[in-house]
Amino acid sequence: MAKGMSALSGSTAGKPRSVLVVGNYAPDKQRSMQAFGRTLADNLRRLGVKVAFTAPPVVFGRFAGEDPRLLKLFGYLDKFLIFPAILAVRSRLCDIVHIADHSNALYLDIAGRRRTLVTCHDLFAVRIMLGEVPGQSWGLNGRILQKLIFRGVRRARRLTAVSEATLAELRRLIGPDVPATFIPNALPETFVPVAPEEADRRRAALGLDPAIPYFLHVGGNQFYKNRPGVVRLFGELAKTAPFAKHRLVLAGKPPNQPLLDALAQSPVRDRIDVVVDAADADILALYSRAEALLFISLDEGFGWPVLEAQACGCPVVTSDRDPMRSVAGAAAVLVNPEEPVSAAAIIAEAASGLADMREAGFANARAYAPGEVFPRYLDVYREF
């Protein structure tokens, strides 16, 4: 603790600095971002930093029910009507404001630009707003929102990027002298293997047959997650001898239209299970018993599921692209996410060695332990 306190000591009477961590709006169900904000705050405290945590409160959102239009509208009221006043007060009580997700960078001026750090996870939404992503676009509200977010990112005094790929995008879009530092995401300590009996019990409770082997994908419906591509890849895997009896489990958000279309066209639709909004404990169980994670994103800001799977003893198949390639280290089968036939052949050839990847996966995941990552933020805080 003394080391952490010393690292954040101010110039006045050795008084330790205090940090306000700004997290995400809970009803948005951004599992990874919410986990990052909380894990950041918890680990800064372990380092002896005085930390407060804040996020947009759920006030109007309580009355939205399950109507997506009301959830969006009332969410805007909570985030842009109520929260700015709360942040204006709370930010004045701390020396540094750390916006844990760059999508909240639009609060920069309220938090105080000169003492605010923004962690940037990816710039896909901004790139869509800039017209850089073919086939993707925002409506009017989305364009306005992304312009405000990008304005906040550009004007932040300090930035951190969770991958070298995201850092490169910041330099490309803002300039080579952008005040940004690469600090990778840390894997929450909750990601550990689940005992086989408990994992099978949880799988059965989800309606899955514990006796049947399966591949797993964890992720949302963003275009770059390539869920339709996962379905097509599994269709090719199902033709190979090693995986002729396997199933595919898609865990994440309810299917959007592109995924529904891919499922309808799949010749092995009857071997694909969709698990919607599973509890964290169920995700751990799914990782722990899967044949492998199929994480073939077209792009990512970081690629959390790669490390989550490795920490749970699940072999990983991922895209031969950064950041997935660098995050996975040597403990993954690398494939082209846009060529399902060749990818399936590579995976089938590696089938006998998948289990041997587990120990290498554990070792790689340990390099992203909180104790290895979060002390690096102290060096950034010293610059304020």
Residue pairs with C-beta under 8 A, 6 or more apart in sequence:
1 46
1 47
1 48
2 48
3 47
3 48
4 44
4 46
4 47
4 48
4 49
4 375
4 378
5 16
5 48
5 49
7 47
7 375
7 378
7 379
7 381
7 382
8 16
8 17
8 19
8 48
8 49
8 378
8 381
8 382
9 15
9 16
9 17
10 16
10 17
10 95
16 48
16 49
16 50
17 49
17 50
17 95
17 96
17 381
17 384
18 49
18 50
18 51
18 52
18 93
18 94
18 95
18 96
19 44
19 49
19 50
19 51
19 52
19 94
19 95
19 96
19 97
19 98
19 381
20 51
20 52
20 53
20 54
20 90
20 91
20 93
20 94
20 96
20 97
20 98
20 111
21 37
21 40
21 41
21 44
21 51
21 52
21 53
21 54
21 98
21 100
22 37
22 54
22 55
22 87
22 97
22 98
22 99
22 100
22 101
22 104
22 107
22 111
23 33
23 34
23 37
23 38
23 41
23 53
23 54
23 55
23 100
23 101
24 30
24 33
24 34
24 37
24 55
24 56
24 100
24 101
24 103
24 104
25 55
25 56
25 58
25 61
25 75
25 78
25 79
26 34
26 55
26 58
27 58
27 61
27 64
27 71
27 75
28 75
29 277
30 101
31 280
32 304
33 100
33 101
33 103
33 121
35 188
36 100
36 101
36 119
36 121
36 185
37 53
37 55
37 100
37 101
38 53
39 186
39 188
39 370
40 98
40 100
40 119
40 374
40 377
41 51
41 53
43 186
43 370
43 371
43 374
44 51
44 374
44 377
45 51
46 370
46 374
47 374
47 375
47 378
49 378
52 90
52 93
52 94
54 86
54 87
54 90
55 83
56 78
56 79
56 82
56 83
57 78
57 82
57 83
57 86
58 78
59 77
59 78
59 82
60 74
60 75
60 77
60 78
60 82
61 71
61 74
61 75
61 78
63 70
63 74
64 70
64 71
64 73
64 74
64 75
83 107
84 107
84 110
87 107
87 110
87 111
88 110
91 97
91 110
91 111
91 112
92 112
95 115
95 384
96 115
96 116
96 117
96 381
96 384
97 111
97 112
97 115
97 116
97 117
98 116
98 117
98 119
98 377
99 105
99 107
99 108
99 111
99 116
99 117
99 118
99 119
99 156
100 119
101 119
101 121
102 118
102 119
102 120
102 121
102 123
102 149
102 152
102 153
102 159
103 125
103 149
105 118
105 149
105 150
105 151
105 152
105 153
105 156
106 145
106 148
106 149
106 151
106 152
107 152
108 116
108 118
108 151
108 152
108 155
108 156
109 152
113 155
113 156
113 157
114 157
115 157
115 384
116 156
116 157
116 158
117 156
117 157
117 158
117 159
117 160
117 380
117 381
117 384
118 152
118 153
118 156
118 158
118 159
118 160
119 159
119 160
119 161
119 162
119 183
120 153
120 159
120 160
120 161
120 162
120 166
120 170
120 180
120 301
121 162
121 166
121 301
121 302
122 166
122 169
122 299
122 300
122 301
122 302
123 166
123 169
123 170
123 173
123 301
124 133
124 222
124 224
124 299
124 301
125 138
125 142
125 146
125 149
126 146
126 149
126 150
126 153
126 173
127 133
127 169
127 173
128 136
128 137
128 138
128 146
129 138
129 142
129 143
129 146
129 147
129 150
130 173
131 137
133 223
135 223
136 223
138 145
138 146
150 173
153 159
153 170
153 174
154 174
156 179
157 179
157 384
158 179
158 180
158 181
158 380
158 383
158 384
159 170
159 178
159 179
159 180
159 181
160 180
160 181
160 182
160 183
160 377
160 380
161 167
161 170
161 180
161 181
161 182
161 183
162 182
162 183
162 184
162 185
162 301
162 302
163 182
163 184
163 300
163 301
163 302
163 303
163 322
163 323
163 326
163 327
164 182
164 322
164 323
164 326
165 300
165 301
165 322
165 323
166 301
166 302
166 323
167 180
167 181
167 182
170 178
170 180
171 178
171 180
181 380
183 373
183 376
183 377
183 380
184 302
184 327
184 368
184 373
185 302
185 304
185 307
185 368
185 373
186 368
186 369
186 370
186 372
186 373
186 374
187 307
187 308
187 311
187 365
187 368
187 369
187 370
188 370
189 369
189 370
190 280
190 284
191 284
191 287
191 307
191 308
191 311
191 312
191 365
192 284
192 311
192 312
193 288
193 312
193 313
194 202
194 281
194 284
194 285
194 287
194 288
194 289
194 312
196 288
196 289
198 285
199 284
199 285
199 286
199 288
199 289
200 210
200 285
200 289
201 210
202 281
202 282
202 285
202 286
203 209
203 210
203 285
203 286
203 289
204 210
205 282
206 275
206 278
206 282
207 273
208 214
208 247
208 249
208 273
208 275
209 247
210 289
212 245
212 246
212 247
213 243
213 245
213 246
213 247
213 291
214 246
214 247
214 248
214 249
214 273
214 289
214 290
214 291
215 234
215 237
215 243
215 246
215 247
215 248
215 249
215 290
215 291
215 292
215 293
215 294
216 248
216 249
216 251
216 286
216 287
216 290
216 291
216 292
216 293
216 294
216 309
216 314
217 227
217 230
217 248
217 249
217 250
217 251
217 252
217 293
217 294
217 295
218 251
218 252
218 283
218 286
218 287
218 293
218 295
218 305
218 308
218 309
219 225
219 227
219 252
219 295
219 297
219 305
220 252
220 253
221 227
221 252
221 253
221 255
221 256
221 258
221 259
223 258
223 298
224 297
224 298
224 299
224 300
225 297
225 298
226 296
226 297
226 298
226 337
227 250
227 252
227 255
227 258
227 259
227 262
228 258
228 259
228 261
228 262
229 296
229 298
229 337
229 338
229 340
230 248
230 250
230 294
230 296
231 248
231 250
231 259
231 262
231 263
231 266
231 272
232 262
232 266
232 340
233 294
233 296
233 340
233 343
233 344
234 248
234 266
234 268
234 271
234 272
234 294
235 266
235 267
235 268
235 340
236 340
236 341
236 343
236 344
237 243
237 246
237 344
237 347
237 348
238 244
238 246
238 267
238 268
238 271
239 344
240 344
240 345
240 347
240 348
240 351
241 348
242 348
242 351
242 352
243 291
243 347
243 348
243 351
246 271
246 291
247 271
247 272
247 273
248 268
248 271
248 272
248 273
248 294
249 272
249 273
249 274
249 275
249 286
249 290
250 259
250 272
250 273
250 274
250 275
251 275
251 278
251 282
251 283
251 286
252 275
252 276
252 277
253 276
253 277
254 274
254 276
254 277
255 263
255 274
263 269
263 272
263 274
266 272
275 282
275 286
278 286
283 308
284 312
287 293
287 308
287 309
287 312
287 313
287 314
288 312
288 313
288 314
290 309
290 314
290 315
291 315
291 354
292 314
292 315
292 316
292 317
292 333
292 347
292 354
293 305
293 306
293 309
293 314
293 315
293 316
293 317
293 318
294 317
295 303
295 305
295 306
295 309
295 316
295 317
295 318
295 319
295 324
296 317
296 318
296 319
296 335
296 337
296 343
297 303
297 318
297 319
297 324
297 337
298 319
298 321
298 337
298 338
299 321
300 323
300 324
301 323
302 323
302 327
303 318
303 323
303 324
303 327
303 328
306 316
306 318
306 324
306 327
306 328
306 332
307 327
307 364
307 365
307 368
309 315
309 316
309 361
310 316
310 328
310 331
310 361
310 362
310 364
310 365
311 361
311 362
311 365
313 358
313 361
313 362
314 358
314 361
315 332
315 333
315 354
315 355
315 357
315 358
315 361
316 328
316 331
316 332
316 333
316 357
316 361
317 332
317 333
317 334
317 335
317 343
317 347
318 324
318 325
318 328
318 332
318 333
318 334
318 335
319 325
319 334
319 335
319 336
319 337
320 334
320 335
320 336
321 337
324 332
325 332
325 334
328 334
328 364
329 360
329 364
329 367
330 360
330 364
331 357
331 360
331 361
331 363
331 364
332 357
332 361
333 346
333 347
333 350
333 354
333 357
334 346
335 342
335 343
335 346
335 347
336 342
336 343
337 343
366 372
